[in-house]
Amino acid sequence: MDVTMEELYSGLINLVPIGLFKVAINPKGEHIIEHCNDAFARNLNFQSNQELIGKDIRQFQDDFDEYYSKMVE
């Protein structure tokens, strides 16, 4: 069975029990969720990770700047 790196990555990311996500900042400065696993979706009370794809992650955090600064320390 041939497995692509993308399939391997997606499989591993979706199996871990902690919330993981990937964000891209677009030209408008929006922090758009490109990918997240089901654990991340459940942490935000969503049924599926697909419900979050394309949304600005900042809408889920009251003080995103403080949250972000803690993540990159």
N, C-alpha and C positions, 0 to 999 in steps of 0.2 A: 504494500500500500504506500503510495507516494503522498507525503504530507508537505504542504508548503510552509514556509516560515510564518506566514500570516496566520495560517490555521493553527500552527503550534502555539504562537503567541496568544491568539484569541482563546484557545483552549486553556492555557495556563492562567491567563488573567481571570477568566471566568470561574476557575476552580478555587482560587484563594478566598479565604473567608473575610478578608479586609477590603474596604472600599478603595478602588483604584480608578483613576480617570486620566484622560489626556485632553488638554485644552489648547486651542490655538487662538491667538489674538489677531483679529482681522483688522483691515485698514481703518475701520470705524472705532477701533479700540475695544470692541466687545470680546469677552473671554468665552469663546464658544466651545462647548463640550463636543469633542470629536469622537470620543470613545469612553465608555465607563463599564464597569462590570456590574453584575446584579447586586453584589453586596453594597456597592456605592448607592445604587438606586434604592435599595431597601432602607439604607441609612437616612434617606430623604423621604421615606414613606411613599415611594413609587413601586408599582408592581413589576416593571420591566425597565431594563437599561435603555431600551429604545425610546422610552418616553422622555429621556433627558437629552438625547442626541440633538444637537443644533440649538440648544438653549444656552443663554449666558449664565455661567456658573455663579456670577456675582449676585444673582437674584435669590440665591439660596442661603446667603450669608449676610447677617445684619451689618457687620463691619468688615467688609471684604479686605480692605487695606491692612487692617490689623491681622486678620486671618492669614493673608498672603505673607506678611512680613515674618510671621512665626514659622511658616512652611519653609522659607528659604534661608533661615538662620543656620 
